Amino acid sequence: METIRRLSRFDTRLSKEQKLYFEKAAQLGGYRSLTDFVISTVQEKAKKIINENERIIASQRDSEVFFNAITNSNPPNEKLQNAANEYKYLLSE
């Protein structure tokens, strides 16, 4: 079964100098066309921005989980208290 790709159009206006500059970069980079160069470059930059943003959001979420675990922790159970007392005893010898 063949998948149908829906395409959208993106138009932009640039100065003649910009177009020549971008075309030169596309040619030097081995791209088939200016369009291929622009799509590839923009997609790479978009991926980097999105990944960085998602990493920041994950980091903030991790910080909140850690902070909540510290500030809203359960009191130590009997096993943990016994271990702490044993540790203190060993240090005092």
N, C-alpha and C positions, 0 to 999 in steps of 0.2 A: 504494500500500500504506500503510495507516494504522499509525503507530507507537503502541504501547501504552505509556503512562507509568505507571510504578509509583510510587505515592505512599506516603509514610510520615507518621506522625503525630508531632507534637511537642507535649507538654503542659507547661504551667508554671503555677505558682501565684504570684500577685502580690497585693499589698495593694490594697484598693479605690482608695486614693489614686494608686498607681502606674498602675492601669488607666485611671483617669480622665485622668491626666496624659498617658499614651501615646495615648489616644484623641483628646485635644485636639491633640496634635502630628500625629497621622495626618490629622485633619480639616484642620488648618491647612496641612499639606503637600500636600493634594490627593489623598491616598490613598483608595482605595475602601473600605478597611476597616482595622481594627487589624491583622489578619493580614497584609495586603499591606504595611503599614508595617513590621511586625516583620521579615518575610521580606526585604524590600528593604534595610532598615537593617543587619540581621545579615549578609546576603550581601555588602554593600558593605564592612563592617568585616572580614569574613573574607578577602575578596580583598586588602584592604590589608595585613593581617597576613601572609598567605601570600606576597604579592609582596615585602614587606620581608624576610621570612625567606629567600626564595630569593635575593634580592639579596645578603644577608649571606653566604650559603653560596657564591655565585658569587665574591664578593669574596675570601673566604678561599681558595678554590681558585685564583684568579688570583694571590694573594700567594704561595701555595706554588709555583706554576709559575714565577713570576718569581724567587723565592729559589733554587729548584733550578737554574734557568738560570744564575744568577750563581755559585752555589757549585760547581756540577758542570759548568762550561763546558769545552769543548775548548780546547786550547792554540791560540794564533793560528797560522794557516797562513802560508806564505811571502808570499802577496800582502798579507795584513794587516800582516805585519812590515815589508815594503817600504814600504807606505803610511805606517806609523808613523814609520819612519826618514826618509822624505821630508818628512813634516810637521815632525819635529824639526829637520831641516836648514833648512827654510824659516823656522822660528821663530828659529833662531840667526843668520840673516843680518842 
